Every structure is written in structure tokens, then in C-alpha cells.
Amino acid sequence: MKLNGKKITTANEVVIPIIRTTGNLYFVARAIEDPGEYDRLLKLPPPVTIEEPGKSPEKVQTSAYRKVIEGSFDTYIAFYVVKSLVKIGTIESISITSTDTDDNEEAETKQIRVYQSVEWETINFADLKSYVNYKQELLDAGLNVGEITRITNGVMEANSLTEAGVDRARDDFLALPEVLP
């Protein structure tokens, strides 16, 4: 889809702050661009088709099919968390030295954002079952259950619309002056 000749390519991102006395962490969750990847990784067994004379074929969900569907909720959430968390930011202080016209040096400290990619150690991206390891990896990294819940909620926010976000976007748009073509 294009808007005024420009392709819309930016995925929604949500910054998820984790407050620490030793320095805050800022997880960045980006909306998944290919949610069909989950279905391809899930590998559902095909439903059984029953054909009766004079009737349309009917697909019946077997117990194996239902078992995969019922057990997939945790992996569904895990898939979204693993695929959405793209980077972690921190605030770093840097010192900038400048020289004036009289060759006097002045040092100034500035804070900048620094991002690093999220690296999962126990997740095999081709094996959906390994995605549930994300919780243990986050716990092993020193995050607590409340922080992991905050991250999960931020991931879901990046991949969906919230009423607050929709209201804010609508209000911002309607507050702008209208230009007629």
C-alpha cells in the first residue's frame, strides 16, 4: 500500500523501560511483520476429512490437532516476545573535548542512547518449542517476574492497537489544520 506515492514500511515500536538503580534498561519491541511465520513453525497436523455420499466433505479436528492447538498458547506468546524484542538500550555518558580559539580545552559530558541487539542463547529460531525459553533467559539475565510481565505487555502493545493509542492518534490528527486538495 502507498500513501501519496510513498510505501508505508515502518512497523510500530514500543519502548519498555525497566527501572534500575544501577542504570535503566530500555527494551524495544517492534511489531512482527510476518505473523504467518508462527503458523508455518507450528506445523499443525492436517484435520481429517470425512466424506459422506451426497454431502459436502467435512473436516474433523482430531485429538492430536486439538492437543497442538490447546498447547500452543504459551508458544504463541513466546513467539511474539522473541520475534518482537529487537534491541535493548542504555544511557551512556561520553566526554566531549573541544578547543576554543585560544587553544583552551573544555570537557563536556553528554548522555547518549546506546542500543544493542537482543541475543537469545537457548532459542533455535527454527524450533518453535524452544521459544518458551525466553522467560528463563530473562530470569537468568537478572530480570524479575514483574519486569518480564512488563516486557510481555509491551510486546503485545507493539503488536496491537490500544484504545489509548487510538484516541491519542485521533486527537493529534484532528488537532491539525485541514488542507483541501
C-alpha positions as CSV (number, residue, x, y, z in Angstrom):
1,M,0.0,0.0,0.0
2,K,1.2,3.5,-0.8
3,L,0.2,6.9,0.7
4,N,0.9,9.8,-1.6
5,G,3.3,7.7,-3.6
6,K,5.3,6.5,-0.6
7,K,5.2,2.9,0.7
8,I,4.2,2.5,4.3
9,T,7.1,0.5,5.8
10,T,7.6,1.5,9.4
11,A,6.5,-1.1,12.0
12,N,5.1,0.1,15.3
13,E,7.7,0.2,18.1
14,V,7.2,0.4,21.8
15,V,10.0,1.3,24.3
16,I,9.7,-0.7,27.5
17,P,11.7,0.9,30.4
18,I,13.0,-1.3,33.2
19,I,14.0,0.9,36.1
20,R,17.2,0.0,37.9
21,T,19.3,1.9,40.4
22,T,22.4,0.7,38.5
23,G,21.1,2.1,35.2
24,N,17.8,1.7,33.4
25,L,17.3,-0.7,30.5
26,Y,15.1,0.2,27.6
27,F,13.8,-2.8,25.7
28,V,12.5,-2.0,22.2
29,A,9.6,-4.2,20.9
30,R,8.8,-3.9,17.2
31,A,5.6,-5.2,15.6
32,I,6.0,-8.5,13.8
33,E,5.8,-8.1,10.1
34,D,5.1,-11.7,9.2
35,P,2.7,-13.2,11.8
36,G,2.2,-16.1,9.3
37,E,5.6,-17.4,10.3
38,Y,4.1,-18.6,13.6
39,D,1.6,-20.8,11.7
40,R,4.4,-22.2,9.5
41,L,6.5,-23.1,12.6
42,L,3.6,-24.6,14.5
43,K,3.2,-27.5,12.0
44,L,-0.4,-28.4,12.7
45,P,-1.4,-32.0,11.8
46,P,-4.0,-31.9,9.0
47,P,-7.6,-32.3,10.0
48,V,-9.3,-35.5,8.9
49,T,-11.8,-35.1,6.1
50,I,-15.0,-37.2,6.3
51,E,-16.9,-37.7,3.1
52,E,-20.4,-39.0,3.1
53,P,-22.3,-39.6,-0.1
54,G,-24.5,-36.7,-1.1
55,K,-22.9,-34.3,1.5
56,S,-20.1,-31.8,1.3
57,P,-16.8,-33.1,2.7
58,E,-16.4,-32.2,6.4
59,K,-13.1,-31.6,8.2
60,V,-13.0,-33.0,11.7
61,Q,-10.4,-31.9,14.2
62,T,-8.7,-35.0,15.7
63,S,-7.5,-35.2,19.3
64,A,-3.9,-34.7,18.0
65,Y,-4.9,-31.5,16.2
66,R,-6.8,-30.2,19.3
67,K,-3.8,-31.1,21.6
68,V,-1.4,-29.0,19.4
69,I,-3.9,-26.0,19.4
70,E,-4.5,-26.2,23.2
71,G,-0.8,-26.3,24.0
72,S,0.1,-23.6,21.6
73,F,-0.9,-20.5,23.8
74,D,2.4,-20.4,25.6
75,T,4.4,-20.8,22.4
76,Y,2.2,-18.1,20.7
77,I,3.1,-15.5,23.4
78,A,6.7,-16.7,23.4
79,F,6.9,-16.3,19.6
80,Y,5.7,-12.7,19.8
81,V,8.2,-11.9,22.6
82,V,11.2,-13.4,20.9
83,K,10.4,-12.0,17.5
84,S,9.4,-8.6,18.7
85,L,12.3,-7.7,21.1
86,V,14.8,-6.3,18.7
87,K,17.2,-4.2,20.8
88,I,18.0,-3.1,24.4
89,G,19.0,0.5,25.1
90,T,21.0,2.0,27.8
91,I,22.1,5.6,28.6
92,E,25.8,6.1,28.4
93,S,27.9,9.2,29.4
94,I,30.5,10.4,27.0
95,S,33.1,13.1,27.4
96,I,33.5,15.6,24.5
97,T,36.5,17.8,24.5
98,S,36.5,20.9,22.5
99,T,39.2,23.6,21.8
100,D,38.3,27.3,21.6
101,T,40.1,29.9,19.5
102,D,42.7,30.4,22.3
103,D,43.6,26.7,22.3
104,N,41.9,26.2,25.7
105,E,40.3,22.8,26.1
106,E,36.9,22.3,27.6
107,A,35.5,18.9,28.5
108,E,31.7,18.4,28.5
109,T,29.8,15.3,29.5
110,K,26.8,14.3,27.4
111,Q,24.4,11.4,27.7
112,I,23.6,9.3,24.6
113,R,21.4,6.3,23.9
114,V,23.2,3.2,23.0
115,Y,21.4,0.1,21.6
116,Q,22.5,-3.5,21.3
117,S,20.7,-6.3,19.6
118,V,18.9,-8.9,21.7
119,E,20.9,-12.2,21.6
120,W,19.0,-15.3,22.6
121,E,21.2,-18.1,23.8
122,T,18.8,-21.1,24.0
123,I,16.4,-20.3,21.3
124,N,16.5,-22.1,18.0
125,F,14.6,-19.9,15.6
126,A,13.6,-23.0,13.5
127,D,12.1,-24.8,16.6
128,L,9.0,-23.1,18.0
129,K,9.2,-25.2,21.1
130,S,12.4,-23.6,22.1
131,Y,10.8,-20.1,22.1
132,V,9.4,-20.7,25.6
133,N,13.0,-20.5,26.9
134,Y,12.7,-16.7,26.7
135,K,11.4,-16.4,30.3
136,Q,14.3,-18.4,31.8
137,E,16.8,-16.4,29.7
138,L,15.3,-13.1,31.0
139,L,15.3,-14.5,34.6
140,D,19.0,-15.6,34.2
141,A,19.8,-12.1,32.9
142,G,18.6,-10.7,36.3
143,L,15.1,-9.6,35.4
144,N,12.3,-10.4,37.8
145,V,8.8,-11.8,37.1
146,G,7.2,-8.3,37.2
147,E,9.7,-6.9,34.7
148,I,9.2,-9.9,32.4
149,T,5.4,-9.2,32.6
150,R,6.1,-5.6,31.7
151,I,8.1,-6.7,28.7
152,T,5.4,-9.1,27.6
153,N,2.8,-6.4,27.9
154,G,5.0,-4.0,25.9
155,V,5.4,-6.6,23.2
156,M,1.6,-7.1,23.0
157,E,1.2,-3.3,22.8
158,A,3.6,-3.1,19.9
159,N,1.7,-5.8,18.0
160,S,-1.8,-4.5,18.6
161,L,-3.8,-1.3,18.9
162,T,-4.7,0.0,22.3
163,E,-7.7,2.3,22.9
164,A,-5.4,4.9,24.5
165,G,-3.1,4.9,21.4
166,V,-6.0,5.1,19.0
167,D,-7.6,8.0,21.0
168,R,-4.2,9.8,21.1
169,A,-3.6,9.4,17.4
170,R,-7.1,10.6,16.5
171,D,-6.8,13.6,18.8
172,D,-3.4,14.5,17.3
173,F,-4.7,14.2,13.7
174,L,-7.9,16.2,14.3
175,A,-5.9,19.0,16.1
176,L,-4.0,19.7,12.8
177,P,-5.3,22.2,10.3
178,E,-7.0,20.7,7.3
179,V,-5.6,21.3,3.8
180,L,-8.1,20.8,1.0
181,P,-6.8,19.3,-2.3
